[in-house]
Amino acid sequence: MPLTPKEIIKELKQNGFIIINQNGSHVKLKNPESGKQVIVPYHSKAMKKGLEQAILKQAGLK
């Protein structure tokens, strides 16, 4: 089942990411250790599976 943006942000925070800023409905997170940066669209609906996988891959979690 696809995750909501809130759940993805929670998972990223547990893996060392911190929120840098939010511009409209997009949240930018960065991991200071690895230098990786991801942008999560923050909407009320669950994300599509492909977008969820792409965000986790960019973060180095998949």
N, C-alpha and C positions, 0 to 999 in steps of 0.2 A: 504494500500500500504506500503510495507516495507521501512524503513528509510535507508538512506545512512550512512556510518560511520561518516561523517562530521555532520549530523543532530543529531545522537546519542550523539556525544561528546558535541555538543552545549546544548542538553537537560541535560546531566549530569552536565555540568558547571553551568547551571541555578539552579541546585539542590545542589550546594555546593561542587562539586567535582573539584579537581585541577589536572592538568597533572603533573605526577611525572617524567616520562621519556618516551622515544620512542626507541624501539629496533627493527630496521628493519621496518616492516610494521605493528607493533603492538604498540598501545599507552596504557600506564598504567596510570590510574586515581585513586585518593584516596580522600575520604571525611574525612577531619580531625575531624569533629564532631562525626561521627558514627564509624570511623575506617574502614569502608568498602572500598574494593579495587576491581576494575574491569579492565579487559584488553579488548580493542576494536581492532579488526583487521582493519587496515586502508587501504582499497582498493577502487578502483574507482567505483565499482558496488554496487548496493543495497544489503543489507544483506538478507539472508533467514529469514523467519518469526520466526523460532524456535531459531535461534541464537540471533536475536534481543530481543525476549522475555526472553531468558536466561540471557542476559547482564542486562536488566532492573530489572529482579528478583534478581540477585546478588547485584545490587545497592540498592535494597529495594524500587524501584519505582513502582512495580507491585505486 
